[in-house]
Amino acid sequence: MTESKRGPLEFIGRLAMDFAIYLGQLAALTKDLFDALRSGVWRLRMVAEQIVSIGYGSQAVVVVTGAFTGAVFTFQTYAKFKDFGVESTVGAVVSIALCRELGPVLAGLMVAGRVGASMAADIGTMKVTEQVDALRVMGVHPVDYLVLPRFLAMLISMPFLVAESIAFGLMASYIVCVFGFGVPDAWYMKHMLEHTDMTDLAIGMIKGFVFGIIITLVSCHQGLAAEDGAVGVGLGTTRAVVVSSLSLLIVNFFLSILLNYIFPIGSGI
């Protein structure tokens, strides 16, 4: 009886301990990252290369995701709003949803899957082939050389990717609603502009900024923690995508509550 009770308790305790250790490792990486920021050695050429890889390279998946999300959300919203005779307000609902939630979250998930996996794989490969140790031997801190350029590039790229996701989602929504369902153009635009302001767009940008930090920290940590050759790199890459995606969704919930408390819908700037 004692053994059967001890099993679940040990399992829960082990999970809690592993989670605490993981948070401690992320905190240590964050400290090293801020130390690198304060050093002023930012390697701007590497930052520019990462901006091209992260920002320019992720445009296709973000644009397609945003456009078809806006289109299908408009289709479903119109189908229900038509029953109440308020189909002209579809633009306002879709616009607020895309700016505050759908645009930043889906863009973040796509970037986590594409860029997060790439970061973990690149750094993990360097770790298991002892290139990270070689950097230390040469007096170069791995966080300064490997993490900081990716971190800065992500902070610059993510807000723009979120903005693109929102913009193409709204364009797709307009096409579906106006040309597909025959909603008057003037009514669609009037309701959308009346009920959407810069606050809604700013919330999307803030979320993109935060999501970029989460993706970079989680993915780079998994890469630096990779062990056991190619198998370890593969596991680290998988964990980077799963952990960053789940963390993004969880943080989004609390961030939405906080930002909606500070900037209620319709408050304006």
Salt bridges, closest charged atoms under 4 A:
GLU3 OE2 - ARG6 NH1 3.45
ASP35 OD2 - LYS31 NZ 3.03
ASP35 OD1 - ARG38 NH2 2.31
GLU49 OE2 - ARG45 NE 3.92
ASP83 OD2 - LYS80 NZ 3.86
GLU101 OE2 - LYS207 NZ 2.81
ASP133 OD1 - ARG136 NH1 3.67
GLU194 OE2 - LYS190 NZ 2.72
ASP200 OD1 - ARG100 NE 2.57
